[in-house]
């Protein structure tokens, strides 16, 4: 996986934000899920960079990017980076938290976006409601608040196989990769640290304003409410469709990278 030596840094309004920049052609931006970093996309970046310019940022407070010291919005950070690069409009691809980042960005900065792909996500107004996911979220809050990193990692690693499987069903290499990234991000923070993130609101009510192609790309083993939210998202925009990756959970890009890449590339080539 890449490290700090492969990254560039953007001097944002509140510290330096890291990003990987590789390939050439039309711009594709890959936004990772919570607690990890750009290395989540290690299996996608080479495949995409053969045809596109690929930007893979570390979201503020994650990976090699600065922590927040004042209120911020994910969409503002991404828009500032694209303007700094004088690049775009871009196809934005986001997984989980990253999916919220990209839907926030297309709503707030439509001129910078030419397409959106969400994975394991819907919009910032969506919150998981199934009991299993809520239990995991509660464990995140409890263990992080207590500084119990091992307890937090145990909860975090449950997300990879998902609700209906155990960790034994997942390639141990995937778990090691996720654990390495998560430990790096969590080590940047302290128990009880203030969360400066300001959410974008009223996203559901504004979806009909999105006039670019939107693809919801999810594993079939996601909780049913997540699939329903993704269907609601693509059904509310003008040019939306949903595709599933059979036998994959919250991280189809890790579990089924070849299938994931094929679907993503086929979508990008239609733009």
C-alpha positions as a LaTeX table, in Angstrom:
\begin{tabular}{lrrr}
\hline
Residue & $x$ (\AA) & $y$ (\AA) & $z$ (\AA) \\
\hline
Unk1 & 0.00 & 0.00 & 0.00 \\
Unk2 & 1.07 & 3.60 & $-0.48$ \\
Unk3 & 2.49 & 5.69 & 2.31 \\
Unk4 & 3.21 & 9.33 & 3.06 \\
Unk5 & 6.05 & 9.47 & 0.52 \\
Unk6 & 3.55 & 8.88 & $-2.32$ \\
Unk7 & 1.25 & 11.70 & $-1.27$ \\
Unk8 & 0.90 & 15.36 & $-2.05$ \\
Unk9 & $-0.42$ & 17.90 & 0.43 \\
Unk10 & $-2.94$ & 20.68 & $-0.05$ \\
Unk11 & $-2.62$ & 23.64 & 2.38 \\
Unk12 & $-6.28$ & 23.97 & 3.32 \\
Unk13 & $-7.87$ & 26.62 & 5.50 \\
Unk14 & $-7.18$ & 24.41 & 8.55 \\
Unk15 & $-4.00$ & 22.39 & 8.03 \\
Unk16 & $-2.59$ & 20.22 & 5.25 \\
Unk17 & $-4.80$ & 17.64 & 3.57 \\
Unk18 & $-3.15$ & 14.63 & 1.92 \\
Unk19 & $-4.08$ & 13.16 & $-1.44$ \\
Unk20 & $-2.74$ & 10.71 & $-4.00$ \\
Unk21 & $-2.63$ & 11.98 & $-7.60$ \\
Unk22 & $-1.87$ & 9.52 & $-10.38$ \\
Unk23 & $-2.77$ & 8.73 & $-13.99$ \\
Unk24 & $-4.06$ & 11.11 & $-16.65$ \\
Unk25 & $-7.31$ & 11.86 & $-18.43$ \\
Unk26 & $-10.76$ & 12.68 & $-17.11$ \\
Unk27 & $-10.81$ & 13.10 & $-13.35$ \\
Unk28 & $-12.04$ & 10.42 & $-10.93$ \\
Unk29 & $-11.98$ & 11.09 & $-7.17$ \\
Unk30 & $-12.08$ & 8.19 & $-4.70$ \\
Unk31 & $-13.26$ & 9.02 & $-1.17$ \\
Unk32 & $-12.68$ & 6.39 & 1.53 \\
Unk33 & $-14.88$ & 5.22 & 4.39 \\
Unk34 & $-14.61$ & 6.27 & 8.02 \\
Unk35 & $-11.51$ & 5.58 & 10.15 \\
Unk36 & $-9.33$ & 4.53 & 7.19 \\
Unk37 & $-7.64$ & 6.44 & 4.36 \\
Unk38 & $-6.86$ & 6.52 & 0.63 \\
Unk39 & $-5.25$ & 3.08 & 0.82 \\
Unk40 & $-8.76$ & 1.60 & 0.93 \\
Unk41 & $-8.65$ & 1.99 & $-2.86$ \\
Unk42 & $-5.35$ & 0.16 & $-3.46$ \\
Unk43 & $-7.08$ & $-2.40$ & $-5.70$ \\
Unk44 & $-8.89$ & 0.27 & $-7.71$ \\
Unk45 & $-6.26$ & 2.96 & $-8.25$ \\
Unk46 & $-4.03$ & 1.09 & $-10.77$ \\
Unk47 & $-7.03$ & $-0.12$ & $-12.79$ \\
Unk48 & $-8.54$ & 3.37 & $-12.97$ \\
Unk49 & $-5.24$ & 5.21 & $-13.52$ \\
Unk50 & $-4.71$ & 3.30 & $-16.77$ \\
Unk51 & $-7.51$ & 5.45 & $-18.26$ \\
Unk52 & $-8.16$ & 8.33 & $-15.86$ \\
Unk53 & $-6.52$ & 10.86 & $-13.60$ \\
Unk54 & $-7.22$ & 9.52 & $-10.13$ \\
Unk55 & $-7.29$ & 11.64 & $-6.97$ \\
Unk56 & $-7.61$ & 9.73 & $-3.69$ \\
Unk57 & $-7.68$ & 12.13 & $-0.71$ \\
Unk58 & $-7.43$ & 11.43 & 2.99 \\
Unk59 & $-10.50$ & 13.04 & 4.54 \\
Unk60 & $-9.71$ & 15.56 & 7.27 \\
Unk61 & $-8.84$ & 13.78 & 10.51 \\
Unk62 & $-8.01$ & 10.55 & 8.67 \\
Unk63 & $-4.81$ & 8.96 & 7.41 \\
Unk64 & $-2.13$ & 11.52 & 6.69 \\
Unk65 & $-4.39$ & 14.60 & 6.71 \\
Unk66 & $-4.55$ & 17.21 & 9.46 \\
Unk67 & $-7.12$ & 16.97 & 12.22 \\
Unk68 & $-9.77$ & 19.66 & 12.43 \\
Unk69 & $-9.29$ & 22.53 & 14.87 \\
Unk70 & $-12.49$ & 24.37 & 13.93 \\
Unk71 & $-15.84$ & 23.65 & 12.24 \\
Unk72 & $-15.63$ & 22.21 & 8.73 \\
Unk73 & $-17.70$ & 20.41 & 6.10 \\
Unk74 & $-16.46$ & 17.51 & 4.02 \\
Unk75 & $-17.90$ & 19.00 & 0.83 \\
Unk76 & $-16.02$ & 22.27 & 1.35 \\
Unk77 & $-12.72$ & 20.43 & 1.78 \\
Unk78 & $-13.24$ & 18.41 & $-1.40$ \\
Unk79 & $-14.35$ & 21.44 & $-3.41$ \\
Unk80 & $-11.34$ & 23.41 & $-2.20$ \\
Unk81 & $-9.02$ & 20.57 & $-3.26$ \\
Unk82 & $-10.55$ & 20.35 & $-6.75$ \\
Unk83 & $-10.25$ & 24.10 & $-7.20$ \\
Unk84 & $-6.67$ & 24.02 & $-5.92$ \\
Unk85 & $-5.90$ & 21.41 & $-8.58$ \\
Unk86 & $-7.81$ & 23.42 & $-11.20$ \\
Unk87 & $-9.43$ & 20.10 & $-12.07$ \\
Unk88 & $-12.90$ & 18.88 & $-12.79$ \\
Unk89 & $-15.72$ & 18.44 & $-13.15$ \\
Unk90 & $-14.97$ & 15.07 & $-11.58$ \\
Unk91 & $-16.60$ & 11.70 & $-11.24$ \\
Unk92 & $-16.85$ & 11.21 & $-7.48$ \\
Unk93 & $-16.76$ & 7.71 & $-5.97$ \\
Unk94 & $-17.37$ & 7.29 & $-2.24$ \\
Unk95 & $-17.76$ & 4.36 & 0.12 \\
Unk96 & $-19.72$ & 4.59 & 3.40 \\
Unk97 & $-18.66$ & 7.93 & 4.92 \\
Unk98 & $-17.11$ & 8.70 & 1.54 \\
Unk99 & $-20.50$ & 8.19 & $-0.08$ \\
Unk100 & $-21.89$ & 10.95 & 2.12 \\
Unk101 & $-18.95$ & 13.17 & 1.16 \\
Unk102 & $-19.66$ & 12.78 & $-2.55$ \\
Unk103 & $-23.43$ & 13.29 & $-2.27$ \\
Unk104 & $-22.80$ & 16.35 & $-0.09$ \\
Unk105 & $-20.43$ & 17.68 & $-2.74$ \\
Unk106 & $-22.74$ & 17.22 & $-5.71$ \\
Unk107 & $-25.52$ & 18.98 & $-3.78$ \\
Unk108 & $-23.35$ & 21.89 & $-2.63$ \\
Unk109 & $-21.01$ & 22.22 & $-5.64$ \\
Unk110 & $-22.78$ & 20.77 & $-8.70$ \\
Unk111 & $-20.45$ & 22.61 & $-11.10$ \\
Unk112 & $-17.52$ & 20.48 & $-9.88$ \\
Unk113 & $-19.20$ & 17.10 & $-10.40$ \\
Unk114 & $-20.02$ & 15.12 & $-13.56$ \\
Unk115 & $-21.08$ & 11.83 & $-11.97$ \\
Unk116 & $-21.49$ & 10.17 & $-8.58$ \\
Unk117 & $-20.95$ & 6.60 & $-7.37$ \\
Unk118 & $-22.01$ & 5.69 & $-3.83$ \\
Unk119 & $-21.15$ & 2.41 & $-2.08$ \\
Unk120 & $-22.58$ & 1.39 & 1.29 \\
Unk121 & $-24.13$ & 4.83 & 1.66 \\
Unk122 & $-26.91$ & 7.16 & 0.61 \\
Unk123 & $-26.96$ & 10.80 & 1.78 \\
Unk124 & $-26.02$ & 12.71 & 4.90 \\
Unk125 & $-29.65$ & 12.57 & 6.06 \\
Unk126 & $-29.56$ & 8.78 & 6.06 \\
Unk127 & $-28.66$ & 6.96 & 9.24 \\
Unk128 & $-28.48$ & 3.20 & 9.71 \\
Unk129 & $-31.52$ & 2.03 & 11.62 \\
Unk130 & $-31.09$ & $-1.74$ & 11.79 \\
Unk131 & $-30.29$ & $-3.06$ & 15.30 \\
Unk132 & $-26.99$ & $-4.72$ & 14.31 \\
Unk133 & $-25.48$ & $-1.55$ & 12.86 \\
Unk134 & $-26.75$ & 0.59 & 15.72 \\
Unk135 & $-25.09$ & $-1.82$ & 18.16 \\
Unk136 & $-21.78$ & $-1.46$ & 16.29 \\
Unk137 & $-22.07$ & 2.34 & 16.35 \\
Unk138 & $-22.76$ & 2.26 & 20.09 \\
Unk139 & $-19.65$ & 0.11 & 20.57 \\
Unk140 & $-17.59$ & 2.61 & 18.58 \\
Unk141 & $-18.73$ & 5.45 & 20.83 \\
Unk142 & $-18.27$ & 3.52 & 24.08 \\
Unk143 & $-14.82$ & 2.11 & 23.35 \\
Unk144 & $-13.38$ & 5.26 & 21.80 \\
Unk145 & $-14.72$ & 7.35 & 24.65 \\
Unk146 & $-12.99$ & 5.04 & 27.11 \\
Unk147 & $-9.76$ & 4.92 & 25.12 \\
Unk148 & $-10.23$ & 1.15 & 24.64 \\
Unk149 & $-8.50$ & 0.77 & 21.28 \\
Unk150 & $-8.57$ & $-3.04$ & 21.25 \\
Unk151 & $-12.28$ & $-3.02$ & 22.05 \\
Unk152 & $-12.86$ & $-0.48$ & 19.32 \\
Unk153 & $-10.88$ & $-2.55$ & 16.79 \\
Unk154 & $-12.94$ & $-5.62$ & 17.67 \\
Unk155 & $-16.11$ & $-3.68$ & 16.87 \\
Unk156 & $-14.59$ & $-2.13$ & 13.75 \\
Unk157 & $-13.59$ & $-5.51$ & 12.33 \\
Unk158 & $-17.19$ & $-6.74$ & 12.60 \\
Unk159 & $-18.17$ & $-4.23$ & 9.94 \\
Unk160 & $-16.05$ & $-5.91$ & 7.25 \\
Unk161 & $-17.87$ & $-9.29$ & 7.12 \\
Unk162 & $-21.18$ & $-7.64$ & 7.98 \\
Unk163 & $-24.26$ & $-8.72$ & 9.87 \\
Unk164 & $-24.67$ & $-12.22$ & 8.46 \\
Unk165 & $-21.07$ & $-13.53$ & 8.53 \\
Unk166 & $-18.12$ & $-13.86$ & 10.87 \\
Unk167 & $-14.59$ & $-12.65$ & 10.27 \\
Unk168 & $-13.63$ & $-16.19$ & 9.17 \\
Unk169 & $-15.58$ & $-15.57$ & 5.97 \\
Unk170 & $-13.28$ & $-12.73$ & 4.93 \\
Unk171 & $-9.75$ & $-12.89$ & 3.57 \\
Unk172 & $-7.50$ & $-12.22$ & 6.60 \\
Unk173 & $-5.41$ & $-9.94$ & 4.42 \\
Unk174 & $-8.39$ & $-7.59$ & 4.11 \\
Unk175 & $-8.78$ & $-7.45$ & 7.89 \\
Unk176 & $-5.06$ & $-6.70$ & 8.31 \\
Unk177 & $-5.26$ & $-3.85$ & 5.80 \\
Unk178 & $-8.29$ & $-2.34$ & 7.50 \\
Unk179 & $-6.76$ & $-2.72$ & 10.96 \\
Unk180 & $-3.53$ & $-0.99$ & 9.87 \\
Unk181 & $-5.37$ & 1.99 & 8.43 \\
Unk182 & $-7.79$ & 2.26 & 11.33 \\
Unk183 & $-5.03$ & 2.19 & 13.93 \\
Unk184 & $-3.20$ & 4.93 & 12.07 \\
Unk185 & $-6.26$ & 7.18 & 12.00 \\
Unk186 & $-7.38$ & 6.51 & 15.57 \\
Unk187 & $-3.87$ & 7.21 & 16.87 \\
Unk188 & $-4.22$ & 10.79 & 15.58 \\
Unk189 & $-7.01$ & 11.47 & 18.05 \\
Unk190 & $-7.56$ & 11.54 & 21.81 \\
Unk191 & $-10.50$ & 10.19 & 23.87 \\
Unk192 & $-13.23$ & 12.77 & 24.20 \\
Unk193 & $-11.83$ & 14.94 & 21.43 \\
Unk194 & $-14.36$ & 17.39 & 19.98 \\
Unk195 & $-15.95$ & 16.47 & 16.65 \\
Unk196 & $-15.77$ & 19.61 & 14.50 \\
Unk197 & $-17.57$ & 18.16 & 11.49 \\
Unk198 & $-20.68$ & 20.10 & 10.40 \\
Unk199 & $-23.12$ & 17.92 & 8.44 \\
Unk200 & $-24.87$ & 19.00 & 5.27 \\
Unk201 & $-28.61$ & 18.82 & 5.93 \\
Unk202 & $-31.83$ & 18.51 & 3.91 \\
Unk203 & $-30.17$ & 16.23 & 1.39 \\
Unk204 & $-33.16$ & 13.96 & 0.75 \\
Unk205 & $-35.35$ & 16.92 & $-0.18$ \\
Unk206 & $-32.80$ & 18.23 & $-2.70$ \\
Unk207 & $-32.03$ & 15.03 & $-4.59$ \\
Unk208 & $-34.20$ & 16.01 & $-7.56$ \\
Unk209 & $-31.72$ & 18.82 & $-8.25$ \\
Unk210 & $-28.94$ & 16.34 & $-9.07$ \\
Unk211 & $-28.65$ & 16.28 & $-12.86$ \\
Unk212 & $-25.64$ & 14.00 & $-13.29$ \\
Unk213 & $-25.52$ & 10.19 & $-13.53$ \\
Unk214 & $-25.64$ & 8.47 & $-10.13$ \\
Unk215 & $-24.71$ & 4.83 & $-9.56$ \\
Unk216 & $-25.38$ & 3.01 & $-6.27$ \\
Unk217 & $-22.93$ & 0.09 & $-6.14$ \\
Unk218 & $-23.44$ & $-2.15$ & $-3.11$ \\
Unk219 & $-22.72$ & $-5.64$ & $-1.85$ \\
Unk220 & $-25.75$ & $-7.90$ & $-1.56$ \\
Unk221 & $-24.86$ & $-8.61$ & 2.10 \\
Unk222 & $-25.46$ & $-5.02$ & 3.21 \\
Unk223 & $-28.31$ & $-4.57$ & 5.74 \\
Unk224 & $-31.68$ & $-4.29$ & 4.03 \\
Unk225 & $-32.20$ & $-0.69$ & 5.15 \\
Unk226 & $-28.95$ & 0.30 & 3.45 \\
Unk227 & $-30.06$ & $-1.23$ & 0.16 \\
Unk228 & $-33.43$ & 0.48 & 0.54 \\
Unk229 & $-31.75$ & 3.85 & 1.14 \\
Unk230 & $-29.55$ & 3.38 & $-1.94$ \\
Unk231 & $-32.62$ & 2.54 & $-4.02$ \\
Unk232 & $-34.34$ & 5.65 & $-2.69$ \\
Unk233 & $-31.31$ & 7.74 & $-3.66$ \\
Unk234 & $-31.10$ & 6.54 & $-7.27$ \\
Unk235 & $-34.89$ & 6.63 & $-7.59$ \\
Unk236 & $-34.95$ & 10.30 & $-6.56$ \\
Unk237 & $-32.39$ & 11.64 & $-9.03$ \\
Unk238 & $-32.88$ & 12.14 & $-12.76$ \\
Unk239 & $-30.27$ & 9.66 & $-13.94$ \\
Unk240 & $-29.82$ & 6.98 & $-11.30$ \\
Unk241 & $-29.40$ & 3.23 & $-11.23$ \\
Unk242 & $-28.33$ & 0.56 & $-8.75$ \\
Unk243 & $-26.01$ & $-2.43$ & $-9.20$ \\
Unk244 & $-25.10$ & $-5.07$ & $-6.62$ \\
Unk245 & $-22.03$ & $-7.25$ & $-6.15$ \\
Unk246 & $-23.13$ & $-10.72$ & $-5.10$ \\
Unk247 & $-21.67$ & $-12.16$ & $-1.90$ \\
Unk248 & $-19.96$ & $-8.94$ & $-0.76$ \\
Unk249 & $-20.63$ & $-6.86$ & 2.32 \\
Unk250 & $-19.86$ & $-3.24$ & 3.15 \\
Unk251 & $-16.56$ & $-3.27$ & 1.22 \\
Unk252 & $-17.25$ & $-4.80$ & $-2.21$ \\
Unk253 & $-14.13$ & $-3.08$ & $-3.55$ \\
Unk254 & $-12.02$ & $-5.20$ & $-1.17$ \\
Unk255 & $-13.89$ & $-8.49$ & $-1.33$ \\
Unk256 & $-14.61$ & $-8.55$ & $-5.07$ \\
Unk257 & $-12.13$ & $-6.06$ & $-6.56$ \\
Unk258 & $-12.20$ & $-7.38$ & $-10.13$ \\
Unk259 & $-16.00$ & $-7.34$ & $-10.31$ \\
Unk260 & $-16.15$ & $-3.97$ & $-8.58$ \\
Unk261 & $-13.59$ & $-2.47$ & $-10.97$ \\
Unk262 & $-15.40$ & $-3.84$ & $-14.02$ \\
Unk263 & $-18.72$ & $-2.31$ & $-12.96$ \\
Unk264 & $-17.09$ & 1.01 & $-12.05$ \\
Unk265 & $-15.10$ & 1.26 & $-15.29$ \\
Unk266 & $-18.13$ & 0.39 & $-17.41$ \\
Unk267 & $-20.05$ & 3.19 & $-15.70$ \\
Unk268 & $-17.25$ & 5.72 & $-16.12$ \\
Unk269 & $-16.88$ & 4.91 & $-19.82$ \\
Unk270 & $-20.50$ & 5.91 & $-20.43$ \\
Unk271 & $-19.92$ & 9.48 & $-19.21$ \\
\hline
\end{tabular}
